[in-house]
Amino acid sequence: MRLSVVVPVIGDQFNGHVYEEVRAYAGRESEVEVVNLDHGTASIESAYDEVLVGPDIVRKVEAAARDGADAVFVACFGDPAVNAARELVDIPVVGGFEPAVLAAMGVADRFSIVTVLPSVLTMIHRLSASLGISSRIASVRVIDTPVLELADRAALEQKLLMEMRAAIAQDDAHALVLGCTGMLGVARSLQAALADEGSFVPVIDPTAAAILALEAQVRMGIRHSRRTYLPPPVKARNV
């Protein structure tokens, strides 16, 4: 199985960590490739950023499909351009949000999302509403840290732990979702730390959820429905 990972930013500083995270969850027989955008932004932290990266995400997904990829992960929690890409290719495509929240709903009645900045809250609430799952979300909390500053793993874990404890104690969260695919390699240690402090509360890594969902779709021989994601009408376009 060939998995293509589109890291939807113009720099490659995340690529090594993203590859390691994907490799940790992908099947041993799976091949993994990681690509970046040629045009876009350094990170996605607003609706404006999402619009700017959209065209090149679609181009990278189309290129992956032409080159024989079996599935594509757009490595961003905001699922940028995922629906558009599904209209164009006949292989499974997911972002980080949908697989992560579906995994959370499979293990808990209520869950909280812990994300990066206040500027992404509207995006997350809109995604939740579009899936019809808003009533299952206990809260969406922020660590107030830009995506480009997530590399300090120790500081990241401390900030996440603080908000996760609050989500459990104050918001009655029964599970927790990492609200950024840049929060790499911390889910299991956070889950263990919280378990040591009280009841077991699952912590969902969006990259893990995405890769396992894609591999499941490929093995099941399914992909997005053409009744939902119709090919776009043929017309002149200049992008």
Contacts in CASP RR format, 6 or more apart in sequence:
PFRMAT RR
TARGET T0000
AUTHOR 0000-0000-0000
METHOD contacts of the structure
MODEL  1
MRLSVVVPVIGDQFNGHVYEEVRAYAGRESEVEVVNLDHGTASIESAYDE
VLVGPDIVRKVEAAARDGADAVFVACFGDPAVNAARELVDIPVVGGFEPA
VLAAMGVADRFSIVTVLPSVLTMIHRLSASLGISSRIASVRVIDTPVLEL
ADRAALEQKLLMEMRAAIAQDDAHALVLGCTGMLGVARSLQAALADEGSF
VPVIDPTAAAILALEAQVRMGIRHSRRTYLPPPVKARNV
1 27 0 8 1.000
1 29 0 8 1.000
1 30 0 8 1.000
1 31 0 8 1.000
1 70 0 8 1.000
1 71 0 8 1.000
1 215 0 8 1.000
1 218 0 8 1.000
2 30 0 8 1.000
2 31 0 8 1.000
2 33 0 8 1.000
2 68 0 8 1.000
2 69 0 8 1.000
2 70 0 8 1.000
2 71 0 8 1.000
3 22 0 8 1.000
3 26 0 8 1.000
3 30 0 8 1.000
3 31 0 8 1.000
3 32 0 8 1.000
3 33 0 8 1.000
3 69 0 8 1.000
3 70 0 8 1.000
3 71 0 8 1.000
3 72 0 8 1.000
3 73 0 8 1.000
3 211 0 8 1.000
3 214 0 8 1.000
3 215 0 8 1.000
4 33 0 8 1.000
4 35 0 8 1.000
4 60 0 8 1.000
4 61 0 8 1.000
4 64 0 8 1.000
4 67 0 8 1.000
4 69 0 8 1.000
4 71 0 8 1.000
4 72 0 8 1.000
4 73 0 8 1.000
5 18 0 8 1.000
5 19 0 8 1.000
5 22 0 8 1.000
5 32 0 8 1.000
5 33 0 8 1.000
5 34 0 8 1.000
5 35 0 8 1.000
5 72 0 8 1.000
5 73 0 8 1.000
5 75 0 8 1.000
6 35 0 8 1.000
6 36 0 8 1.000
6 37 0 8 1.000
6 57 0 8 1.000
6 60 0 8 1.000
6 61 0 8 1.000
6 64 0 8 1.000
6 72 0 8 1.000
6 73 0 8 1.000
6 74 0 8 1.000
6 75 0 8 1.000
7 14 0 8 1.000
7 15 0 8 1.000
7 18 0 8 1.000
7 34 0 8 1.000
7 35 0 8 1.000
7 36 0 8 1.000
7 37 0 8 1.000
7 75 0 8 1.000
8 36 0 8 1.000
8 37 0 8 1.000
8 44 0 8 1.000
8 53 0 8 1.000
8 54 0 8 1.000
8 56 0 8 1.000
8 57 0 8 1.000
8 74 0 8 1.000
8 75 0 8 1.000
8 76 0 8 1.000
8 80 0 8 1.000
8 81 0 8 1.000
9 36 0 8 1.000
9 37 0 8 1.000
9 40 0 8 1.000
9 41 0 8 1.000
9 42 0 8 1.000
9 43 0 8 1.000
9 44 0 8 1.000
9 53 0 8 1.000
10 36 0 8 1.000
10 37 0 8 1.000
10 38 0 8 1.000
10 39 0 8 1.000
10 40 0 8 1.000
10 41 0 8 1.000
10 42 0 8 1.000
11 36 0 8 1.000
11 42 0 8 1.000
12 36 0 8 1.000
13 148 0 8 1.000
13 151 0 8 1.000
14 75 0 8 1.000
14 182 0 8 1.000
14 184 0 8 1.000
15 34 0 8 1.000
15 36 0 8 1.000
16 34 0 8 1.000
17 182 0 8 1.000
17 184 0 8 1.000
17 185 0 8 1.000
18 34 0 8 1.000
18 75 0 8 1.000
18 181 0 8 1.000
18 182 0 8 1.000
18 184 0 8 1.000
18 207 0 8 1.000
19 32 0 8 1.000
19 34 0 8 1.000
20 184 0 8 1.000
21 184 0 8 1.000
21 185 0 8 1.000
21 205 0 8 1.000
21 207 0 8 1.000
21 208 0 8 1.000
22 32 0 8 1.000
22 34 0 8 1.000
22 73 0 8 1.000
22 207 0 8 1.000
22 211 0 8 1.000
23 32 0 8 1.000
24 208 0 8 1.000
25 207 0 8 1.000
25 208 0 8 1.000
25 211 0 8 1.000
25 212 0 8 1.000
26 32 0 8 1.000
26 211 0 8 1.000
26 215 0 8 1.000
27 215 0 8 1.000
30 215 0 8 1.000
33 64 0 8 1.000
33 69 0 8 1.000
35 60 0 8 1.000
35 64 0 8 1.000
37 53 0 8 1.000
37 56 0 8 1.000
37 57 0 8 1.000
37 60 0 8 1.000
38 56 0 8 1.000
39 55 0 8 1.000
39 56 0 8 1.000
40 52 0 8 1.000
40 53 0 8 1.000
40 54 0 8 1.000
40 56 0 8 1.000
41 49 0 8 1.000
41 52 0 8 1.000
41 53 0 8 1.000
42 148 0 8 1.000
43 49 0 8 1.000
43 146 0 8 1.000
43 147 0 8 1.000
43 148 0 8 1.000
44 50 0 8 1.000
44 53 0 8 1.000
44 76 0 8 1.000
44 78 0 8 1.000
44 80 0 8 1.000
44 147 0 8 1.000
45 116 0 8 1.000
45 117 0 8 1.000
45 119 0 8 1.000
45 120 0 8 1.000
45 146 0 8 1.000
45 147 0 8 1.000
46 119 0 8 1.000
46 120 0 8 1.000
46 123 0 8 1.000
47 122 0 8 1.000
47 123 0 8 1.000
50 78 0 8 1.000
50 80 0 8 1.000
50 81 0 8 1.000
50 123 0 8 1.000
53 80 0 8 1.000
53 81 0 8 1.000
54 80 0 8 1.000
54 81 0 8 1.000
54 84 0 8 1.000
55 81 0 8 1.000
55 239 0 8 1.000
57 74 0 8 1.000
57 80 0 8 1.000
57 81 0 8 1.000
57 84 0 8 1.000
57 85 0 8 1.000
58 81 0 8 1.000
58 84 0 8 1.000
58 85 0 8 1.000
58 88 0 8 1.000
61 72 0 8 1.000
61 74 0 8 1.000
61 81 0 8 1.000
61 85 0 8 1.000
61 88 0 8 1.000
61 89 0 8 1.000
61 93 0 8 1.000
62 85 0 8 1.000
62 88 0 8 1.000
62 89 0 8 1.000
64 72 0 8 1.000
64 89 0 8 1.000
64 91 0 8 1.000
65 72 0 8 1.000
65 88 0 8 1.000
65 89 0 8 1.000
65 90 0 8 1.000
65 91 0 8 1.000
69 91 0 8 1.000
70 91 0 8 1.000
70 92 0 8 1.000
70 218 0 8 1.000
71 91 0 8 1.000
71 92 0 8 1.000
71 93 0 8 1.000
71 94 0 8 1.000
71 214 0 8 1.000
71 215 0 8 1.000
71 217 0 8 1.000
71 218 0 8 1.000
72 85 0 8 1.000
72 89 0 8 1.000
72 91 0 8 1.000
72 92 0 8 1.000
72 93 0 8 1.000
72 94 0 8 1.000
72 214 0 8 1.000
73 93 0 8 1.000
73 94 0 8 1.000
73 95 0 8 1.000
73 96 0 8 1.000
73 207 0 8 1.000
73 210 0 8 1.000
73 211 0 8 1.000
73 214 0 8 1.000
74 80 0 8 1.000
74 81 0 8 1.000
74 82 0 8 1.000
74 85 0 8 1.000
74 93 0 8 1.000
74 94 0 8 1.000
74 95 0 8 1.000
74 96 0 8 1.000
75 95 0 8 1.000
75 96 0 8 1.000
75 181 0 8 1.000
75 207 0 8 1.000
75 210 0 8 1.000
76 95 0 8 1.000
76 96 0 8 1.000
76 181 0 8 1.000
77 95 0 8 1.000
77 96 0 8 1.000
77 97 0 8 1.000
77 100 0 8 1.000
77 115 0 8 1.000
77 120 0 8 1.000
77 124 0 8 1.000
77 178 0 8 1.000
77 179 0 8 1.000
77 180 0 8 1.000
77 181 0 8 1.000
77 206 0 8 1.000
78 95 0 8 1.000
78 96 0 8 1.000
78 97 0 8 1.000
78 120 0 8 1.000
78 123 0 8 1.000
78 124 0 8 1.000
78 127 0 8 1.000
79 94 0 8 1.000
79 95 0 8 1.000
79 96 0 8 1.000
79 97 0 8 1.000
79 98 0 8 1.000
79 127 0 8 1.000
82 93 0 8 1.000
82 94 0 8 1.000
82 95 0 8 1.000
82 98 0 8 1.000
83 229 0 8 1.000
85 93 0 8 1.000
86 93 0 8 1.000
86 224 0 8 1.000
86 229 0 8 1.000
87 229 0 8 1.000
87 230 0 8 1.000
87 231 0 8 1.000
87 232 0 8 1.000
88 231 0 8 1.000
88 232 0 8 1.000
90 223 0 8 1.000
91 223 0 8 1.000
92 213 0 8 1.000
92 214 0 8 1.000
92 217 0 8 1.000
92 218 0 8 1.000
92 222 0 8 1.000
92 223 0 8 1.000
92 224 0 8 1.000
93 224 0 8 1.000
94 210 0 8 1.000
94 213 0 8 1.000
94 214 0 8 1.000
95 206 0 8 1.000
95 210 0 8 1.000
96 181 0 8 1.000
96 206 0 8 1.000
96 207 0 8 1.000
96 209 0 8 1.000
96 210 0 8 1.000
97 124 0 8 1.000
97 127 0 8 1.000
97 179 0 8 1.000
97 206 0 8 1.000
98 127 0 8 1.000
98 131 0 8 1.000
99 206 0 8 1.000
99 209 0 8 1.000
99 210 0 8 1.000
99 212 0 8 1.000
99 213 0 8 1.000
100 177 0 8 1.000
100 178 0 8 1.000
100 179 0 8 1.000
100 204 0 8 1.000
100 205 0 8 1.000
100 206 0 8 1.000
100 209 0 8 1.000
100 210 0 8 1.000
101 111 0 8 1.000
101 113 0 8 1.000
101 128 0 8 1.000
101 131 0 8 1.000
101 133 0 8 1.000
101 136 0 8 1.000
101 177 0 8 1.000
102 209 0 8 1.000
102 213 0 8 1.000
103 204 0 8 1.000
103 209 0 8 1.000
103 213 0 8 1.000
104 111 0 8 1.000
104 136 0 8 1.000
104 175 0 8 1.000
104 176 0 8 1.000
104 177 0 8 1.000
104 202 0 8 1.000
104 204 0 8 1.000
105 111 0 8 1.000
105 133 0 8 1.000
105 136 0 8 1.000
107 175 0 8 1.000
107 202 0 8 1.000
108 173 0 8 1.000
108 174 0 8 1.000
108 175 0 8 1.000
108 201 0 8 1.000
108 202 0 8 1.000
109 136 0 8 1.000
109 174 0 8 1.000
110 136 0 8 1.000
110 137 0 8 1.000
110 138 0 8 1.000
110 172 0 8 1.000
110 173 0 8 1.000
110 174 0 8 1.000
110 175 0 8 1.000
111 136 0 8 1.000
111 137 0 8 1.000
111 138 0 8 1.000
111 173 0 8 1.000
111 174 0 8 1.000
111 175 0 8 1.000
111 176 0 8 1.000
111 177 0 8 1.000
111 204 0 8 1.000
112 137 0 8 1.000
112 138 0 8 1.000
112 139 0 8 1.000
112 140 0 8 1.000
112 141 0 8 1.000
112 164 0 8 1.000
112 167 0 8 1.000
112 168 0 8 1.000
112 171 0 8 1.000
112 173 0 8 1.000
112 175 0 8 1.000
112 176 0 8 1.000
112 177 0 8 1.000
113 124 0 8 1.000
113 137 0 8 1.000
113 139 0 8 1.000
113 140 0 8 1.000
113 141 0 8 1.000
113 176 0 8 1.000
113 177 0 8 1.000
113 179 0 8 1.000
114 140 0 8 1.000
114 141 0 8 1.000
114 142 0 8 1.000
114 143 0 8 1.000
114 160 0 8 1.000
114 163 0 8 1.000
114 164 0 8 1.000
114 167 0 8 1.000
114 176 0 8 1.000
114 177 0 8 1.000
114 178 0 8 1.000
114 179 0 8 1.000
115 121 0 8 1.000
115 124 0 8 1.000
115 140 0 8 1.000
115 141 0 8 1.000
115 142 0 8 1.000
115 143 0 8 1.000
115 179 0 8 1.000
115 180 0 8 1.000
116 142 0 8 1.000
116 143 0 8 1.000
116 144 0 8 1.000
116 145 0 8 1.000
116 146 0 8 1.000
116 147 0 8 1.000
116 150 0 8 1.000
116 179 0 8 1.000
116 180 0 8 1.000
117 142 0 8 1.000
117 144 0 8 1.000
117 145 0 8 1.000
117 146 0 8 1.000
118 142 0 8 1.000
118 144 0 8 1.000
120 142 0 8 1.000
121 140 0 8 1.000
121 142 0 8 1.000
124 140 0 8 1.000
124 179 0 8 1.000
125 134 0 8 1.000
125 140 0 8 1.000
128 134 0 8 1.000
128 137 0 8 1.000
138 167 0 8 1.000
138 171 0 8 1.000
138 172 0 8 1.000
138 173 0 8 1.000
138 174 0 8 1.000
139 167 0 8 1.000
139 170 0 8 1.000
139 171 0 8 1.000
139 173 0 8 1.000
141 163 0 8 1.000
141 166 0 8 1.000
141 167 0 8 1.000
141 171 0 8 1.000
142 163 0 8 1.000
143 156 0 8 1.000
143 159 0 8 1.000
143 160 0 8 1.000
143 162 0 8 1.000
143 163 0 8 1.000
144 159 0 8 1.000
145 156 0 8 1.000
145 159 0 8 1.000
147 180 0 8 1.000
147 182 0 8 1.000
150 156 0 8 1.000
150 180 0 8 1.000
150 182 0 8 1.000
150 183 0 8 1.000
150 184 0 8 1.000
153 185 0 8 1.000
153 186 0 8 1.000
156 183 0 8 1.000
156 186 0 8 1.000
157 186 0 8 1.000
157 189 0 8 1.000
157 190 0 8 1.000
157 193 0 8 1.000
160 178 0 8 1.000
160 183 0 8 1.000
160 186 0 8 1.000
160 190 0 8 1.000
161 190 0 8 1.000
161 193 0 8 1.000
161 194 0 8 1.000
164 173 0 8 1.000
164 176 0 8 1.000
164 190 0 8 1.000
164 194 0 8 1.000
164 201 0 8 1.000
164 203 0 8 1.000
165 194 0 8 1.000
165 197 0 8 1.000
167 173 0 8 1.000
167 176 0 8 1.000
168 176 0 8 1.000
168 194 0 8 1.000
168 201 0 8 1.000
173 201 0 8 1.000
174 201 0 8 1.000
175 201 0 8 1.000
175 202 0 8 1.000
175 203 0 8 1.000
175 204 0 8 1.000
176 190 0 8 1.000
176 194 0 8 1.000
176 201 0 8 1.000
176 202 0 8 1.000
176 203 0 8 1.000
176 204 0 8 1.000
177 203 0 8 1.000
177 204 0 8 1.000
177 206 0 8 1.000
178 186 0 8 1.000
178 187 0 8 1.000
178 203 0 8 1.000
178 204 0 8 1.000
178 205 0 8 1.000
178 206 0 8 1.000
179 206 0 8 1.000
180 206 0 8 1.000
181 206 0 8 1.000
181 207 0 8 1.000
183 205 0 8 1.000
184 207 0 8 1.000
185 205 0 8 1.000
187 203 0 8 1.000
187 204 0 8 1.000
187 205 0 8 1.000
187 208 0 8 1.000
188 203 0 8 1.000
188 205 0 8 1.000
190 203 0 8 1.000
191 200 0 8 1.000
191 201 0 8 1.000
191 202 0 8 1.000
191 203 0 8 1.000
194 200 0 8 1.000
194 201 0 8 1.000
194 203 0 8 1.000
195 201 0 8 1.000
217 223 0 8 1.000
END
